[in-house]
Amino acid sequence: MSDTSISLSGTKATASLGSFMTYPFQSILAGFLENSYTSASVIAQNYGYSSMFTGVITLVLFQLYFLNHKIPLRERISALCLFSFYIICSSFSITYTLLHGGREPTWFPTRYSFAIGFIVCFFSAREMDEFDSTPVYAPFLPIIIGIASTIYLKFTTYNVTYNSLGKYNLSIVSLILYYGTTLIVLAYALINDLKPRLNKTIVKESFASILLILSAISSYRGTNVVFKNNVKKKEFQNINTYRRDDMYTSDFELVKSLEKNKTYRMEATFNRPGNYNEIDNNPMFYSYNGLSHFSSNELKDVENFMLNFGFHYNGFFEKYNAGSTVAINSFLNIKYLIDDSNNHSTKPKFINQYPYEKLDLSSKNEGINFYENKFALPFGMITSKLEGNRIKDYDVLEDHVKWYDHFEYQNSLFKMICNNIVDEDGKQKDIFKKIETVSLETSDGLTYETRADNLNYYTGPKGSSIDIKYKVPSGISNYNLYFCEKNLSENVYYTFDNNPLTISNYWDKGIKPIRETYNRNHHLTMTLRSDLNSSYLLDEFYYEDLDVLKEYIDEIKKQGSENIKEVKGITTYGFEGDYLINKDNQYILFTLPYEKYMHIYVDGKEVKAETKLNIFTAADLSSFSKGMHKIKIVYQDKTIEYGSIASIIGLLMIGSGTFLYIKIENIVINKIKERRKEDEQN
């Protein structure tokens, strides 16, 4: 329980519960019935819509369960409370958010409706165990509730999508099955009550057979509705799509075969064909170490870290795409890239030039090329003494606080981990350097003011524009140019040198790289899609000085390890390598998110694992002498240990209980035999 709380505290539970909303009871009630499923897209909306998939036969038996006097009253009350709890949670936004760990879910808001369906089916089975004890008046309960529900659903409307209302489409066959089942149960209860001269076994088996047939018909019809609607709405992926997905497996395996005994990260510049909405989870699908991740349970600090560096992020996933730089690729150990030359939409623009070298590998798939990043740093690196746990993200100036953008944030990162790359004045060098703004012109009706934070705040009507001219310095034609954009992108249309620039939408946010041309003067035009009222737009260009970046990379690699290897145990997994300590007050930093059960060992001696740079795992090496040291980081999976202990205890309890049961049973049987023997003698 404590581990779960700790995990949620860094993931879902960090978000607010949101506004209080109630969901129409019609959508919940209709979820039990045959025609409740219309498409996967409907149950994906945040309207409390639930498909229980229980069938109407089990629904009838579930209601009878609560009137069966053979079942203990305490059990029936507990079942009613449990059922009511989940129904209430389906009715209010706050409660279903709590059931998802404190955060609104990614689609399928009532994905736990299977629990409600299970409750109905489970207690229906309990009713069947004591079916003979169903009182004669019990079937009137599902009849009354059924009639009331039918009328309620027939004459009321409820949300069926985000913006449309509808009525439940009643199924005549479903109604016949429902009320037919109640009449059959009523007939059986009357026979039990009147006790006519009939063979009880034949009667019971006959009624059970009829219910079984009706249940099969109900299940078939409910399943058929799902299949038909999914085919009609194309809510499926056919086998050919999966075959196309699998075609690229050989490409990833080819790269992984290059260095079987070494560790690194890699990424792809394209999504697999079966990726239905550009949410990129290729690393999980193709089983490689990557950055792209789609999960509503991701660590929030990890998401924020990627967001600060300009990666695409929309609340539930990070996507490796154009929002990337050579610097952050190198820091995060992206050593290999698999590029699809047929796809040019959101790939990084630097992959065809230094320090990325094209590999002489041949793919079975058309247009696939492979690149190696010569600047990639290892998972572990020796760094300067890291002050505090967070990357510096602002400067205190004379008259205001200047917050960093994506590029200044990356400059700050490298300055922290390596503090001896300085210019002739002793000032730490920047990797990303701002490009000069030559002029800024606004159309009629658009005004702006530069406030204390040095940001331009714009006000203007729809259709007004801002035209900014940049002068690219000479001698940087081999460097990467980037545009820094943040905020209000959905309200602005961008063009760069008269070419439309897709800078930020639902799928592609963050840093946008610009391919340099021979023209040193460039124009960025921002046109308002809607009225803007005193909002700021970041309108700055940077270039990435690869020569300065190489200085940082070379210095870090001097103390890094090129021989990192995996170390595995029954309950452990980690990495080990040789590292050089050549200064006092240094740290070992692993670009692996910190977890509770991370352990770091230096020459076999454990040192305290800490969280540094917001999310990563590090350890203070100031107590160790200068020279080469073998350093290992290991994650120990406590869940296996705890689970094993719980399983052993459970098996012992089952064994002990079985042994005691047999022993007690033998004692009872012997006493019965002795008593019978005494009775016979008397």
C-alpha positions as CSV (number, residue, x, y, z in Angstrom):
1,M,0.0,0.0,0.0
2,S,2.8,2.4,0.9
3,D,4.6,1.6,-2.4
4,T,1.5,2.3,-4.3
5,S,1.0,5.7,-2.5
6,I,4.6,6.7,-3.3
7,S,4.2,5.7,-7.0
8,L,0.9,7.6,-7.4
9,S,2.4,10.7,-5.6
10,G,4.7,11.2,-8.5
11,T,2.3,10.3,-11.3
12,K,-1.5,10.6,-11.5
13,A,-2.0,12.0,-8.0
14,T,0.0,15.2,-8.9
15,A,-2.9,16.5,-10.9
16,S,-5.9,18.3,-9.5
17,L,-9.2,16.4,-9.4
18,G,-10.8,19.0,-11.7
19,S,-14.3,20.4,-11.6
20,F,-17.2,18.5,-10.1
21,M,-19.5,17.1,-12.7
22,T,-22.4,14.6,-12.7
23,Y,-23.1,12.2,-15.4
24,P,-26.6,11.2,-16.6
25,F,-27.9,8.0,-15.0
26,Q,-29.3,7.0,-18.4
27,S,-25.8,6.3,-19.7
28,I,-25.0,4.1,-16.8
29,L,-28.3,2.2,-16.8
30,A,-28.1,1.7,-20.6
31,G,-24.6,0.2,-20.1
32,F,-26.2,-3.0,-18.8
33,L,-28.4,-3.6,-21.8
34,E,-27.9,-5.2,-25.2
35,N,-27.8,-2.1,-27.4
36,S,-25.5,-0.1,-25.1
37,Y,-22.5,-0.5,-27.3
38,T,-22.6,1.7,-30.4
39,S,-18.8,2.3,-31.0
40,A,-15.5,2.4,-29.1
41,S,-15.4,6.2,-29.7
42,V,-18.6,6.6,-27.6
43,I,-17.3,4.8,-24.5
44,A,-14.0,6.8,-24.9
45,Q,-15.7,10.1,-24.0
46,N,-15.7,11.6,-20.6
47,Y,-19.4,11.3,-20.0
48,G,-19.5,8.3,-17.5
49,Y,-20.6,6.1,-20.3
50,S,-20.1,2.4,-19.3
51,S,-20.6,-0.8,-21.2
52,M,-20.9,-3.6,-18.6
53,F,-21.3,-6.5,-21.1
54,T,-23.2,-8.6,-18.6
55,G,-26.1,-10.0,-20.6
56,V,-29.8,-9.6,-19.5
57,I,-30.0,-13.1,-18.0
58,T,-27.4,-12.4,-15.4
59,L,-29.0,-9.0,-14.7
60,V,-32.3,-10.8,-13.7
61,L,-30.5,-13.3,-11.5
62,F,-28.5,-10.5,-9.9
63,Q,-31.6,-8.8,-8.7
64,L,-33.1,-12.1,-7.4
65,Y,-30.0,-12.6,-5.3
66,F,-30.9,-9.8,-3.0
67,L,-34.2,-11.4,-2.1
68,N,-32.9,-15.0,-1.6
69,H,-33.3,-15.7,2.1
70,K,-31.0,-18.7,2.0
71,I,-28.1,-16.3,1.4
72,P,-26.9,-14.5,4.6
73,L,-28.3,-11.0,5.0
74,R,-24.9,-9.7,5.9
75,E,-23.5,-11.0,2.5
76,R,-26.4,-9.4,0.5
77,I,-25.9,-6.0,2.3
78,S,-22.2,-6.1,1.6
79,A,-22.8,-7.0,-2.1
80,L,-25.3,-4.1,-2.4
81,C,-22.8,-1.7,-0.8
82,L,-20.0,-2.8,-3.2
83,F,-22.3,-2.5,-6.2
84,S,-23.6,0.9,-5.1
85,F,-20.0,2.1,-4.6
86,Y,-19.0,1.5,-8.2
87,I,-22.3,2.9,-9.5
88,I,-21.7,6.1,-7.5
89,C,-18.1,6.3,-8.8
90,S,-19.5,6.1,-12.4
91,S,-21.9,9.0,-11.7
92,F,-19.5,11.8,-10.6
93,S,-16.3,13.1,-12.1
94,I,-14.5,13.5,-8.8
95,T,-15.1,9.8,-7.8
96,Y,-14.1,8.3,-11.1
97,T,-11.0,10.5,-11.1
98,L,-10.1,9.1,-7.6
99,L,-10.5,5.6,-8.9
100,H,-7.9,6.5,-11.6
101,G,-5.4,7.5,-9.0
102,G,-6.3,11.2,-8.7
103,R,-6.1,12.2,-12.4
104,E,-8.6,12.2,-15.2
105,P,-8.0,9.2,-17.3
106,T,-6.7,9.0,-20.8
107,W,-9.9,8.1,-22.7
108,F,-12.2,5.4,-21.4
109,P,-13.2,7.2,-18.2
110,T,-15.1,4.2,-16.8
111,R,-12.6,1.5,-17.9
112,Y,-13.2,-0.1,-14.5
113,S,-16.8,-0.9,-15.6
114,F,-15.6,-4.5,-16.0
115,A,-15.6,-4.6,-12.2
116,I,-19.3,-3.8,-12.2
117,G,-20.0,-6.4,-14.8
118,F,-18.0,-8.9,-12.7
119,I,-20.0,-8.1,-9.6
120,V,-23.2,-8.7,-11.5
121,C,-22.0,-12.0,-12.9
122,F,-20.5,-13.2,-9.6
123,F,-23.5,-12.7,-7.5
124,S,-25.8,-14.0,-10.2
125,A,-23.8,-17.2,-9.9
126,R,-24.3,-17.1,-6.1
127,E,-28.1,-16.9,-6.8
128,M,-27.9,-20.0,-9.0
129,D,-26.2,-21.8,-6.1
130,E,-29.3,-21.3,-4.0
131,F,-31.8,-21.1,-6.8
132,D,-34.3,-23.5,-5.1
133,S,-34.6,-21.0,-2.2
134,T,-35.7,-18.1,-4.5
135,P,-39.0,-16.9,-2.9
136,V,-42.1,-16.8,-5.1
137,Y,-42.4,-13.0,-4.9
138,A,-38.8,-12.4,-5.9
139,P,-39.3,-12.2,-9.7
140,F,-41.6,-9.2,-9.3
141,L,-38.5,-7.1,-8.4
142,P,-36.8,-7.4,-11.8
143,I,-40.2,-7.0,-13.5
144,I,-40.9,-3.7,-11.7
145,I,-37.3,-2.4,-12.1
146,G,-37.4,-3.5,-15.8
147,I,-40.6,-1.7,-16.6
148,A,-39.5,1.5,-14.8
149,S,-36.1,1.4,-16.6
150,T,-37.7,0.8,-20.0
151,I,-40.0,3.8,-19.6
152,Y,-37.1,5.9,-18.2
153,L,-34.8,5.1,-21.1
154,K,-37.5,5.4,-23.7
155,F,-38.5,8.9,-22.9
156,T,-35.3,10.6,-21.7
157,T,-32.1,11.7,-23.6
158,Y,-28.5,11.7,-22.6
159,N,-25.1,12.5,-24.0
160,V,-23.9,9.9,-26.4
161,T,-20.8,11.9,-27.7
162,Y,-19.1,15.1,-26.7
163,N,-21.8,17.3,-28.2
164,S,-24.8,15.2,-29.1
165,L,-27.8,13.8,-27.3
166,G,-29.6,10.6,-28.0
167,K,-32.2,8.1,-26.7
168,Y,-31.5,4.5,-25.9
169,N,-32.5,2.3,-28.8
170,L,-34.7,-0.4,-27.1
171,S,-34.3,-4.0,-28.4
172,I,-37.5,-6.0,-28.6
173,V,-35.6,-9.3,-28.5
174,S,-33.6,-8.1,-25.4
175,L,-36.9,-7.2,-23.7
176,I,-38.4,-10.6,-24.5
177,L,-35.3,-12.3,-23.1
178,Y,-35.4,-10.2,-19.9
179,Y,-39.1,-10.6,-19.1
180,G,-39.2,-14.1,-20.3
181,T,-36.4,-15.0,-17.8
182,T,-38.4,-13.4,-15.0
183,L,-41.5,-15.4,-15.9
184,I,-39.5,-18.7,-16.1
185,V,-38.1,-18.0,-12.6
186,L,-41.6,-17.1,-11.4
187,A,-42.9,-20.4,-12.8
188,Y,-40.1,-22.4,-11.1
189,A,-40.7,-20.6,-7.8
190,L,-44.4,-21.4,-7.9
191,I,-43.7,-25.1,-8.6
192,N,-41.3,-25.1,-5.6
193,D,-43.9,-23.4,-3.5
194,L,-46.9,-25.5,-4.5
195,K,-44.9,-28.8,-4.6
196,P,-46.9,-30.7,-7.3
197,R,-46.2,-34.4,-7.9
198,L,-43.4,-33.9,-10.4
199,N,-39.9,-35.3,-10.6
200,K,-37.8,-32.5,-8.9
201,T,-34.6,-33.5,-10.8
202,I,-36.3,-33.3,-14.2
203,V,-38.0,-30.0,-13.4
204,K,-34.7,-28.4,-12.2
205,E,-32.7,-29.6,-15.1
206,S,-35.4,-28.5,-17.6
207,F,-35.5,-25.0,-16.1
208,A,-31.7,-24.8,-15.9
209,S,-31.4,-25.9,-19.6
210,I,-33.9,-23.2,-20.7
211,L,-31.9,-20.5,-18.7
212,L,-28.7,-21.8,-20.2
213,I,-30.1,-21.5,-23.8
214,L,-31.5,-18.0,-23.1
215,S,-28.1,-16.9,-21.6
216,A,-26.3,-18.2,-24.6
217,I,-28.7,-16.2,-26.9
218,S,-28.3,-13.1,-24.8
219,S,-24.4,-13.4,-24.8
220,Y,-24.3,-14.0,-28.5
221,R,-26.5,-11.0,-29.3
222,G,-24.5,-8.7,-27.1
223,T,-21.2,-9.9,-28.6
224,N,-22.6,-9.6,-32.1
225,V,-23.6,-6.0,-31.5
226,V,-20.0,-5.2,-30.5
227,F,-18.5,-7.0,-33.5
228,K,-21.0,-5.4,-36.0
229,N,-20.5,-1.9,-34.7
230,N,-16.7,-2.3,-34.6
231,V,-16.7,-3.5,-38.2
232,K,-19.1,-0.7,-39.3
233,K,-17.0,2.0,-37.5
234,K,-13.7,0.3,-38.5
235,E,-12.7,0.1,-34.8
236,F,-10.2,-2.6,-35.4
237,Q,-6.9,-3.3,-37.1
238,N,-6.7,-6.1,-39.5
239,I,-3.9,-8.7,-39.7
240,N,-2.3,-6.9,-42.6
241,T,-1.7,-3.8,-40.5
242,Y,0.1,-5.9,-37.9
243,R,2.1,-7.5,-40.6
244,R,3.2,-4.0,-41.8
245,D,4.1,-3.2,-38.2
246,D,6.2,-6.3,-38.0
247,M,8.1,-5.5,-41.2
248,Y,10.1,-2.9,-39.3
249,T,11.1,-5.3,-36.6
250,S,14.2,-6.4,-38.6
251,D,15.4,-2.8,-38.7
252,F,15.4,-2.5,-35.0
253,E,17.0,-5.9,-34.5
254,L,19.7,-5.0,-37.0
255,V,20.7,-1.9,-34.9
256,K,20.5,-3.9,-31.7
257,S,22.9,-6.5,-33.1
258,L,25.6,-3.9,-33.6
259,E,26.5,-3.8,-29.9
260,K,25.0,-6.7,-28.1
261,N,27.0,-6.3,-24.9
262,K,26.7,-2.5,-24.6
263,T,23.9,-0.2,-23.6
264,Y,22.5,2.8,-25.3
265,R,19.3,4.4,-26.4
266,M,17.9,4.6,-29.9
267,E,14.9,6.1,-31.6
268,A,12.9,6.1,-34.9
269,T,11.9,9.2,-36.8
270,F,8.6,7.6,-37.9
271,N,5.6,5.9,-36.4
272,R,4.7,2.3,-37.1
273,P,1.7,1.9,-39.6
274,G,-0.6,0.5,-36.9
275,N,-0.1,3.6,-34.7
276,Y,-3.7,4.9,-35.1
277,N,-3.3,8.5,-34.0
278,E,0.5,9.3,-34.0
279,I,0.9,8.5,-30.4
280,D,4.4,7.1,-30.5
281,N,5.1,4.0,-28.4
282,N,7.6,2.4,-30.7
283,P,10.1,1.6,-27.9
284,M,7.5,-0.7,-26.3
285,F,6.3,-2.2,-29.5
286,Y,9.8,-3.0,-30.9
287,S,11.4,-3.6,-27.5
288,Y,14.3,-1.0,-27.5
289,N,15.5,1.7,-25.1
290,G,13.9,4.9,-26.3
291,L,12.4,8.2,-25.2
292,S,8.9,8.1,-26.7
293,H,6.3,7.1,-24.1
294,F,2.5,7.1,-23.9
295,S,1.0,6.6,-20.5
296,S,-1.3,8.4,-18.1
297,N,0.8,7.0,-15.3
298,E,4.1,8.5,-16.3
299,L,6.1,10.3,-13.6
300,K,5.2,14.0,-13.8
301,D,8.7,15.1,-13.2
302,V,9.9,13.1,-16.2
303,E,7.1,14.7,-18.3
304,N,8.1,18.2,-17.2
305,F,11.8,17.5,-17.8
306,M,11.1,16.5,-21.4
307,L,8.7,19.5,-21.8
308,N,11.4,21.9,-20.6
309,F,13.8,20.6,-23.2
310,G,11.3,21.2,-26.0
311,F,10.1,17.6,-26.6
312,H,6.5,17.2,-27.7
313,Y,4.3,16.7,-24.7
314,N,0.5,17.1,-24.5
315,G,-0.3,15.8,-21.0
316,F,-0.1,12.1,-21.4
317,F,2.9,11.3,-23.7
318,E,6.3,12.4,-24.9
319,K,7.0,12.0,-28.6
320,Y,10.4,11.9,-30.2
321,N,10.3,14.1,-33.2
322,A,11.4,17.5,-34.5
323,G,11.4,18.8,-30.9
324,S,14.9,17.6,-30.3
325,T,18.5,18.9,-30.5
326,V,21.9,17.2,-30.9
327,A,22.7,18.4,-27.4
328,I,19.8,16.7,-25.7
329,N,20.0,13.6,-27.9
330,S,23.6,13.2,-26.8
331,F,23.0,13.8,-23.2
332,L,20.2,11.3,-23.1
333,N,22.3,8.6,-24.9
334,I,20.4,8.5,-28.2
335,K,23.2,6.8,-30.1
336,Y,21.3,5.5,-33.1
337,L,18.5,6.8,-35.2
338,I,16.4,4.8,-37.7
339,D,15.1,7.2,-40.3
340,D,12.4,6.8,-42.9
341,S,13.4,9.0,-45.9
342,N,9.8,8.9,-47.2
343,N,8.6,10.7,-44.1
344,H,9.6,14.4,-43.8
345,S,6.9,15.8,-41.4
346,T,8.3,15.9,-37.9
347,K,11.7,14.3,-38.0
348,P,14.8,16.1,-36.5
349,K,16.6,18.1,-39.2
350,F,20.1,17.3,-38.1
351,I,20.3,13.6,-38.8
352,N,21.9,14.0,-42.2
353,Q,24.9,16.0,-41.0
354,Y,27.6,16.0,-38.4
355,P,27.8,14.5,-35.7
356,Y,25.3,11.9,-37.2
357,E,27.0,9.5,-39.5
358,K,25.1,7.3,-41.9
359,L,25.7,3.6,-41.3
360,D,26.4,1.1,-44.0
361,L,23.4,-1.1,-43.2
362,S,20.8,-2.4,-45.6
363,S,17.1,-2.6,-44.7
364,K,14.5,-4.8,-46.1
365,N,12.2,-1.8,-46.1
366,E,12.3,0.9,-48.7
367,G,13.6,4.3,-47.6
368,I,15.0,3.2,-44.3
369,N,18.5,4.7,-43.3
370,F,20.5,4.3,-40.2
371,Y,22.6,6.9,-38.4
372,E,25.0,6.9,-35.4
373,N,25.4,9.9,-33.1
374,K,29.1,10.3,-32.4
375,F,28.4,12.7,-29.5
376,A,26.2,10.2,-27.6
377,L,27.1,10.1,-23.9
378,P,26.9,6.9,-21.9
379,F,24.1,6.2,-19.3
380,G,26.5,7.1,-16.6
381,M,28.9,10.1,-16.4
382,I,31.1,11.9,-13.9
383,T,29.9,15.5,-13.4
384,S,30.8,18.6,-11.5
385,K,29.4,18.8,-8.0
386,L,25.7,19.2,-8.5
387,E,24.2,21.9,-6.2
388,G,20.6,21.3,-5.4
389,N,18.2,18.8,-7.0
390,R,16.9,20.9,-9.9
391,I,18.4,22.3,-13.1
392,K,18.8,26.1,-12.9
393,D,15.9,27.6,-14.9
394,Y,16.2,31.3,-14.3
395,D,18.5,34.2,-13.8
396,V,18.0,37.1,-11.3
397,L,18.8,40.3,-13.2
398,E,18.9,43.8,-11.9
399,D,15.2,44.6,-12.5
400,H,13.5,41.3,-13.1
401,V,13.7,37.5,-13.1
402,K,14.5,36.0,-16.5
403,W,13.0,32.5,-16.9
404,Y,14.8,30.2,-19.4
405,D,13.3,29.0,-22.6
406,H,14.0,25.5,-24.1
407,F,17.5,26.4,-25.3
408,E,18.7,28.3,-22.2
409,Y,17.5,25.4,-20.2
410,Q,19.8,23.1,-22.2
411,N,22.7,25.5,-21.8
412,S,22.0,25.4,-18.0
413,L,22.1,21.6,-18.0
414,F,25.5,21.3,-19.6
415,K,27.0,24.1,-17.5
416,M,25.9,22.2,-14.4
417,I,27.3,18.8,-15.3
418,C,30.6,20.2,-16.7
419,N,31.7,23.6,-15.3
420,N,35.2,23.9,-16.9
421,I,34.3,24.8,-20.5
422,V,34.9,28.5,-20.4
423,D,35.9,31.3,-22.8
424,E,38.9,33.6,-22.5
425,D,37.1,35.7,-19.9
426,G,36.4,32.7,-17.7
427,K,32.7,32.7,-18.5
428,Q,31.0,29.3,-19.2
429,K,30.3,28.8,-22.8
430,D,26.7,28.5,-24.3
431,I,25.9,25.8,-26.7
432,F,22.8,27.6,-28.0
433,K,23.2,31.2,-29.1
434,K,20.5,33.6,-29.9
435,I,20.2,35.0,-33.5
436,E,20.0,38.7,-33.8
437,T,16.6,40.3,-34.6
438,V,17.0,42.9,-37.3
439,S,13.5,44.3,-37.3
440,L,10.0,43.7,-35.9
441,E,7.0,45.1,-37.7
442,T,3.3,44.7,-36.8
443,S,0.2,45.2,-39.0
444,D,-2.4,47.8,-38.4
445,G,-4.4,47.2,-35.2
446,L,-1.8,45.0,-33.6
447,T,0.2,46.5,-30.6
448,Y,2.7,45.1,-28.2
449,E,4.6,46.1,-25.1
450,T,7.9,44.8,-23.7
451,R,7.4,44.2,-20.0
452,A,9.8,43.6,-17.1
453,D,10.3,39.9,-18.0
454,N,11.6,41.1,-21.5
455,L,8.8,39.3,-23.3
456,N,6.6,41.0,-25.9
457,Y,2.9,41.0,-25.0
458,Y,0.7,41.4,-28.1
459,T,-2.9,42.7,-28.4
460,G,-4.8,42.6,-31.7
461,P,-7.7,41.4,-33.9
462,K,-7.9,38.3,-35.9
463,G,-5.9,38.5,-39.1
464,S,-3.3,40.9,-37.9
465,S,0.3,39.9,-38.2
466,I,3.8,40.2,-36.8
467,D,6.8,40.2,-39.2
468,I,10.2,39.6,-37.8
469,K,13.5,39.7,-39.7
470,Y,16.5,37.7,-38.5
471,K,20.1,38.0,-39.6
472,V,22.0,34.7,-39.3
473,P,25.7,35.2,-38.4
474,S,28.2,34.2,-41.0
475,G,30.2,31.0,-40.5
476,I,27.5,28.9,-39.0
477,S,26.1,27.3,-42.1
478,N,26.9,23.8,-40.7
479,Y,25.0,24.5,-37.4
480,N,21.4,23.7,-36.6
481,L,18.9,26.5,-36.5
482,Y,15.9,26.3,-34.2
483,F,12.8,28.3,-33.5
484,C,11.6,28.7,-29.9
485,E,7.9,28.7,-29.6
486,K,5.7,28.5,-26.6
487,N,2.1,29.5,-25.7
488,L,-1.0,30.2,-27.8
489,S,0.3,28.3,-30.8
490,E,-3.3,27.3,-31.7
491,N,-4.1,31.0,-32.2
492,V,-1.2,31.7,-34.5
493,Y,-0.4,30.7,-38.1
494,Y,3.4,30.7,-38.9
495,T,5.2,31.2,-42.1
496,F,9.0,31.2,-42.5
497,D,10.5,32.8,-45.6
498,N,6.9,32.6,-47.1
499,N,6.7,28.9,-46.5
500,P,4.0,27.6,-44.1
501,L,5.6,26.3,-40.8
502,T,3.8,23.6,-38.8
503,I,5.1,24.7,-35.4
504,S,2.7,23.6,-32.9
505,N,-0.5,21.6,-32.8
506,Y,-1.9,18.7,-30.9
507,W,0.7,16.3,-32.2
508,D,3.8,18.5,-32.7
509,K,4.7,21.0,-30.0
510,G,8.0,22.3,-28.6
511,I,11.2,23.1,-30.5
512,K,11.0,23.4,-34.3
513,P,14.2,23.1,-36.3
514,I,14.7,25.2,-39.4
515,R,16.7,24.1,-42.4
516,E,19.3,26.8,-43.2
517,T,19.5,28.3,-46.7
518,Y,22.2,30.4,-48.4
519,N,20.2,33.5,-47.6
520,R,21.4,35.0,-44.3
521,N,18.3,37.1,-43.8
522,H,15.1,35.3,-42.8
523,H,11.5,36.4,-42.1
524,L,9.2,34.9,-39.7
525,T,5.5,36.0,-40.0
526,M,3.0,35.2,-37.2
527,T,-0.7,35.7,-38.2
528,L,-3.4,35.7,-35.6
529,R,-6.1,33.1,-36.1
530,S,-8.3,34.8,-33.5
531,D,-8.4,37.9,-31.4
532,L,-5.5,38.2,-29.0
533,N,-5.6,40.1,-25.7
534,S,-2.3,41.0,-24.1
535,S,-0.6,37.6,-24.5
536,Y,3.0,36.9,-25.1
537,L,4.5,35.0,-28.0
538,L,8.1,33.7,-27.9
539,D,9.6,34.8,-31.2
540,E,13.3,33.9,-31.0
541,F,15.7,32.0,-33.1
542,Y,18.8,30.1,-31.8
543,Y,21.6,28.2,-33.5
544,E,23.4,25.2,-31.9
545,D,27.1,25.7,-31.8
546,L,28.4,22.1,-32.4
547,D,32.0,23.1,-31.8
548,V,31.1,24.2,-28.2
549,L,28.9,21.1,-27.8
550,K,31.9,18.9,-28.8
551,E,34.0,20.6,-26.1
552,Y,31.5,19.6,-23.5
553,I,31.1,16.1,-24.9
554,D,34.8,15.4,-25.1
555,E,35.3,16.7,-21.5
556,I,32.5,14.6,-20.1
557,K,33.7,11.5,-22.0
558,K,37.2,11.7,-20.4
559,Q,35.7,10.6,-17.2
560,G,32.9,8.5,-18.6
561,S,32.7,4.8,-19.4
562,E,32.7,3.2,-22.8
563,N,32.5,-0.3,-21.3
564,I,29.1,-0.1,-19.6
565,K,27.5,-3.5,-19.4
566,E,24.3,-5.0,-18.0
567,V,24.3,-6.8,-14.7
568,K,21.4,-9.0,-13.9
569,G,20.2,-11.1,-10.9
570,I,17.0,-12.9,-10.0
571,T,15.5,-9.8,-8.5
572,T,18.0,-7.1,-9.7
573,Y,18.9,-5.3,-12.9
574,G,21.5,-2.6,-13.6
575,F,24.6,-1.4,-15.3
576,E,28.3,-1.4,-14.4
577,G,31.4,0.4,-15.8
578,D,34.8,1.9,-15.1
579,Y,34.9,5.7,-14.4
580,L,37.7,8.1,-13.8
581,I,37.5,10.5,-10.8
582,N,40.1,13.3,-11.5
583,K,38.8,16.1,-9.3
584,D,37.4,16.6,-5.8
585,N,33.7,17.0,-5.1
586,Q,32.3,15.2,-8.1
587,Y,29.2,13.2,-8.7
588,I,28.3,10.1,-10.7
589,L,25.1,10.9,-12.7
590,F,23.0,8.2,-14.4
591,T,20.4,9.4,-17.0
592,L,18.0,6.9,-15.5
593,P,14.9,8.3,-13.5
594,Y,15.3,7.8,-9.8
595,E,13.3,5.0,-8.2
596,K,13.0,4.1,-4.5
597,Y,15.0,0.9,-4.8
598,M,17.9,2.2,-6.8
599,H,21.4,1.2,-5.3
600,I,24.8,2.6,-6.4
601,Y,28.1,0.8,-5.6
602,V,31.6,2.2,-5.9
603,D,34.2,-0.5,-5.9
604,G,31.7,-2.8,-4.1
605,K,30.8,-0.2,-1.5
606,E,27.3,1.1,-1.5
607,V,26.8,4.9,-1.6
608,K,23.6,6.8,-1.1
609,A,21.5,7.2,-4.3
610,E,20.0,10.7,-4.7
611,T,17.8,12.5,-7.1
612,K,19.6,15.1,-9.2
613,L,18.7,17.4,-12.1
614,N,15.0,17.0,-11.3
615,I,14.7,13.3,-12.1
616,F,18.0,11.4,-12.5
617,T,19.8,9.1,-10.2
618,A,23.2,10.3,-8.8
619,A,25.7,9.7,-6.0
620,D,28.3,11.9,-4.2
621,L,31.9,10.7,-4.9
622,S,33.7,13.2,-2.8
623,S,34.8,10.5,-0.3
624,F,36.6,8.5,-2.9
625,S,40.2,9.0,-4.1
626,K,41.1,10.2,-7.6
627,G,41.6,7.4,-10.2
628,M,39.7,4.7,-11.9
629,H,36.7,3.1,-10.0
630,K,34.2,0.4,-10.9
631,I,30.7,1.9,-10.4
632,K,27.5,0.0,-10.5
633,I,23.8,1.0,-10.4
634,V,21.3,-1.6,-9.6
635,Y,17.5,-1.6,-9.2
636,Q,16.2,-4.2,-6.8
637,D,12.7,-5.4,-7.5
638,K,11.1,-5.6,-4.0
639,T,7.8,-6.7,-5.4
640,I,9.2,-10.1,-6.3
641,E,10.5,-10.5,-2.7
642,Y,7.3,-9.3,-1.1
643,G,5.2,-11.3,-3.5
644,S,7.2,-14.4,-2.9
645,I,6.8,-14.0,0.9
646,A,3.1,-13.4,0.5
647,S,2.8,-16.5,-1.7
648,I,4.7,-18.7,0.7
649,I,2.6,-17.5,3.6
650,G,-0.5,-18.2,1.6
651,L,0.6,-21.7,0.6
652,L,1.5,-22.5,4.2
653,M,-1.9,-21.3,5.4
654,I,-3.7,-23.3,2.7
655,G,-1.6,-26.4,3.6
656,S,-2.2,-25.9,7.3
657,G,-5.9,-25.3,6.8
658,T,-6.2,-28.4,4.6
659,F,-4.3,-30.5,7.2
660,L,-6.4,-29.2,10.1
661,Y,-9.6,-29.7,8.1
662,I,-8.7,-33.3,7.3
663,K,-7.7,-34.0,10.9
664,I,-10.9,-32.4,12.3
665,E,-13.0,-34.3,9.7
666,N,-11.4,-37.6,10.7
667,I,-12.1,-36.8,14.4
668,V,-15.7,-36.0,13.6
669,I,-16.1,-39.2,11.5
670,N,-14.6,-41.3,14.2
671,K,-16.9,-39.9,16.8
672,I,-19.9,-40.5,14.6
673,K,-18.8,-44.1,14.1
674,E,-18.2,-44.6,17.8
675,R,-21.7,-43.1,18.6
676,R,-23.3,-45.4,16.0
677,K,-21.5,-48.3,17.5
678,E,-22.7,-47.4,20.9
679,D,-26.3,-47.1,19.6
680,E,-26.1,-50.5,18.0
681,Q,-24.8,-52.1,21.2
682,N,-27.6,-50.5,23.2
